[in-house]
Amino acid sequence: MTAAVPTAILSVTVIQGRGMPRMDFMGGNDSFVKVSIDKSPAECEELAAKQAKEMKSDDEAVAKAATDAPPVLYARTQVSDDHDPVWNEAFPMPIYSATGPRVLYVEVYDEDTGNKDDLIGTAVVDIPRFLLADEAEDKDNPNKAPETRLAEKQRAAVHWVKLSNAQGGPAGELQLMIHMLPKSAIQRMSEKVNNSVDALKNALMAKVVHIATDIACGQVKSYFK
């Protein structure tokens, strides 16, 4: 996988759901959630399968290209068998797109063992709007683009997102937390780490010099005894 500094690190936490319709006559739902960035979960699953196949290719160039490709921005929760399910699962995703993360796709399913899983509901989340919803506009620059504001500092927000069923009707809600660490913040953290490492190296070198000096002085003193 590429070692370049990502444009951002986006962490999506699927917290809990409420008001979801029961999909089975008998018993409750066995709910799980799929999330993906800028591509639908189905597109991401197809792309991940394609990359996995290419990584095993006998063609070294094809295998290397698949290995070095950015990660597929997709995740799936565990199954919760509660009527109002709780997951509390976080999925950090490195973003390499120059335009940054734009859209979060959410799909909630009822797992049916041995049969096709039932779709409970879906949502498409505008990530910049989600993160900036509770934040006042920049008074000094009210026309500043959301992408520019998001690139300035890390942000986090928690909101309930409405789900729609296949017919467009209501299908409950999902509580999500999105945390975004932009490249500027990653670089500042990297600089702090590098400075700390340099300081540690300098301290260790000073200690080594001190010990070596003591040894040398001891050897000189013993020579004149």
Secondary structure, DSSP 8 states (H G I E B T S, - for coil): ---S--SEEEEEEEEEEES-----SSS---EEEEEEESS-HHHHHHHHHHHHHHHT-S-HHHHHHHHHS----EEE---B-SSS-EEEEEEEEEE--TT---EEEEEEEE--TTS--EEEEEEEEEHHHHHHTTS---TT-TT--HHHHHTTS-EEEEEEEEEE-TTS-EEEEEEEEEEEEEHHHHHHHHHHHHHHHHHHHHHHHHHHHHHHHHHHHHHHHHHT-
